[in-house]
Amino acid sequence: MPSLDRNLLHRFGILIVILLIGLGLSLTTDTFLSLSNLTNVARQVSINGILAIGVTFVLLTAGVDLSLGAVVALSGVACATFAHPGEHNVTLPIFIGLATGAACGLTNGILVTKGGVAPFIVTLGMMTVARGLALIASGGRPVADMSPSLTNLAGDIFGIPIPLLCFAGVALLAWIFLRDFRLGRYIYAVGGNENAARAAGISVTKVKLFAYTTCGILTGLAGVVLAARTTTGQPNAGIAYELDAIAAVVIGGTSLAGGVGTVTGTILGVLLIGEINNGLDLLSVSSYYQAVIKGVIIVGAVWLDRRQSRS
Amino acid sequence: MLRALDLRKDFGGLTVLHPLSVDFHAGEVHALMGENGAGKSTLMKVLAGLYQPDAGQVQWRGEIVSFGSPHDALTAGIAMIHQELMPIPDLTVAENITLGVEPAGPLGFINRKQQRQRALELLHELEADINPDRLMRTLTVAQTQIVEIAKALGRHADVVLMDEPTAALSDHEIAALFRAINRLKNRGVAIVYTTHKMNEVFQLADRISILRDGRLIATAPAKELNPQKLISLMVGRELADIFPPRSEPGREPVLEVSGLTREPAYRDINLTLHRGEILALAGLMGAGRTEIASALYGLTPATSGSISVHGKKVTLDSPDTAIAHGIGMVTEDRKGLGIIPALSLRENISLAALPLFARGPLVRHTEETNAARHQIQTFAIKASSPEQPIQQLSGGNQQKALLARCLLNEPEIIILDEPTRGIDIGAKSEIYAVIQKLASQGKAILLISSELPEVLALSHRIVVLRQGKTIATLEASSSDQESLLKLAMPL
């Protein structure tokens, strides 16, 4: 089958690492394989997973989005502001959250394409602007008093965490999209060689606007899920979330130079990072050491993967 | 001095170099000849440490060596000048030439004065008048080529591998390069050289190795060969006639251009292209040919003037509008505007015509694959499968893939910008046949080529450009190279 998965074979390396770490944790702790811990991990990875899928689109076009964490906070605040009990139907705050993210993503996209400003700079600007807007809109205080109908979204359905279902749904749609949609192929083409893509009749502007806006919508979704989980819209939430998301995508084999990468790779990257975070917690490693260990593992995983895919 | 012993190289299951052995001697120019995909570049890249052989060995001064990287080979004294140039655009000419071997002053700072002096000397040896303080990005392709050659010379290499160094050079520059090569040779340097130009080989080479389909066919002293014999060894058959006969062009105008202007590249360009006609744009480098083609394909629109397709005025402000008006183009800039390196051959071929294989937004993979397979067969593209990444294919096969991509949309007007640049005679004659077939099917073709024999033998009419202006329109049948050149040369 063509392009079912561009480099599934290369991803086996990460899968093995995930299983080995999992094996190690199940031997060294009693709790790792317990149902409650695994659902907890699932809940924790979901937000990073949704963000990572979104930013995969942007990285594939050879762009980057550093504003993820700030936009998560802004969308969460926006959502919570419209989620006070008895005011509106539950769909409105969700929509507001997604729309906030979409607006931020679209703005990034317009500045990158029409403005011709480097994605790193545009999204760095968006990072501080969105954080500022979140603080302004909330007055610097968490927006509390959210309706249970919204906070229930962080709960379970048939024992499965709803955030995990969101992540799975988003991942499935993205996987199908990049495999089967023309626009999906165009994203790879634009990231692989922008000028050649344009010469082949592809509207580079449209493709990039789509990628940034999609990333924005998914960031908005992550903001809504986070607000539901913490039952507040926190203007200071999501700090450095973009780093975990981008790390997951890159671990998953996506090239920062664009044009190469898969959704399955991103999912594995997300699982690996989630597993490391959880494992270090279970082993009661101090959070100072956690940061160091995590950084080493991220670079090590990417190094191993690149070595493997070169041979 | 340098010896390949039973070297083999595979790419994705396809053997591109069957075990072959060949010796390169000091003070000798050794030409590698063969069609595109014959394995010349691959052999060079293995020798230069860019690729690792899958079997066999490289012997260097009698010892078995294994170069893990181009740097290893360079340290040993083997330098390569690549077909696809690799300059660093934002450094100066001097910085590029001395890259990696910068003369160091006290405290390890770069000695700018010496660096500049060194660059000047090397450029002087090539009789090139290029200011070493200019940024690489401001140079023409030909000048860039000269700088890359100067860079290799500066390494004091004992072996210099040159992969089509003259593809972009003018006659004057080629002559200077040849003089430099002869000086190197007399100094005892071994030169390995590939080219598609017959006259160069016999002018320059002491020995010639002929490769075909990754196999070494023969190695012989140049004296014992002649062009006919060489060509038949390269293609494995006698080439009765390289240029197929022309069909009669139609009368109906398909593309009309009037007053097309974009300063400073070109001004007041007028031309009419008829159904079934092959119209050539001839002129020297910098005459505005590629820029006019870019305007007609919407890549860089003209600032004034009008373009009509089938008698209707059109605005071509991007390639997708050009494609929608039935215009297709094969670019001269294969790497920059052509291939998407990381995508497969299939994805590259279908890229411009993806809507044809889609239901709404969804790609229909089976139809797409079938179409790609069909094009691969039609254009005899050599690849292990449609899924092979296009970057693993040879230049000629990439070129055929781009032609296949363009034709998949069945354009009525086809712009071919240097369609045979840097490809061998066998592939050239295949492309000529395709061009004539398209014309006989009623397609209108605008051909840009620097090779005058090609222009004269393929086209019906020739528009001669000089410094961005239309100088004359000639019937190809009543023109010759000399009169064309006279018209194209600035006064």
Interface residues (C-beta under 8 A of the other chain):
Chain A: M1 P2 S3 D180 F181 R182 L183 G184 R185 Y186 Y188 A189 G192 N193 N195 A196 A197 R198 A199 A200 G201 I202 S203 S255 G259 V260
Chain B: Y297 L299 S318 P319 D320 A322 I323 M329 T331 G336 L337 G338 I339 I340 P341 A342 L343 S344 R346 E347 L351 A352 L354 P355 A358 P361 L362 V363 H365 E368 T369 P386 E387 R405
